[in-house]
Amino acid sequence: MPCVIHLPALYPSEFVSQHTATIAGVPQIVYKLPLIDRKEIGLVGIEIPSFLEEIIIGPTQYPYPIAEALADVLAKAGVENPHQRIRPTNIPLRT
């Protein structure tokens, strides 16, 4: 299974950009890697249609509206038959 390891102090990359974002009320540094193949340097297979195997949803009260929203985003990203890659777990949400 492919993975990305980013060590900006040791191996900076022109393909990874640094940003400051507030996530759940906490400001923090995030790194962004555009999911675009760069065949000229041998970086292939990271575009969403080939990179994404499956999305598992749950537990949640609303698995089907979430699945529809994700299918819409995946279709816009070029994924064929996006509903086939989305699987609600049907595990009930316990609160």
Backbone hydrogen bonds, N-H to C=O, Kabsch-Sander energy under -0.5 kcal/mol:
donor,donor_aa,acceptor,acceptor_aa,energy
7,L,5,I,-0.6
10,L,7,L,-0.7
11,Y,7,L,-3.7
16,V,13,S,-0.7
17,S,32,K,-2.5
19,H,30,V,-2.7
21,A,28,Q,-2.8
23,I,21,A,-0.6
23,I,26,V,-2.3
24,A,22,T,-0.5
26,V,23,I,-1.7
28,Q,21,A,-2.7
30,V,19,H,-3.1
32,K,17,S,-2.8
36,I,34,P,-2.2
38,R,43,L,-3.5
41,I,38,R,-1.8
42,G,39,K,-1.0
43,L,38,R,-2.0
44,V,42,G,-1.1
50,S,47,E,-1.2
51,F,47,E,-2.6
52,L,48,I,-2.4
55,I,85,R,-3.1
57,I,55,I,-0.5
57,I,87,R,-2.2
60,T,91,I,-0.6
66,I,62,Y,-1.7
67,A,63,P,-2.3
68,E,64,Y,-2.3
69,A,65,P,-2.2
70,L,66,I,-2.6
71,A,67,A,-2.5
72,D,68,E,-2.0
73,V,69,A,-2.0
74,L,70,L,-2.8
75,A,71,A,-2.4
76,K,72,D,-1.9
77,A,73,V,-1.2
78,G,75,A,-1.5
79,V,74,L,-2.5
80,E,78,G,-0.5
84,Q,81,N,-1.6
85,R,82,P,-1.7
86,I,83,H,-1.0
87,R,55,I,-2.9
89,T,57,I,-3.2
94,R,92,P,-0.5
95,T,93,L,-0.6
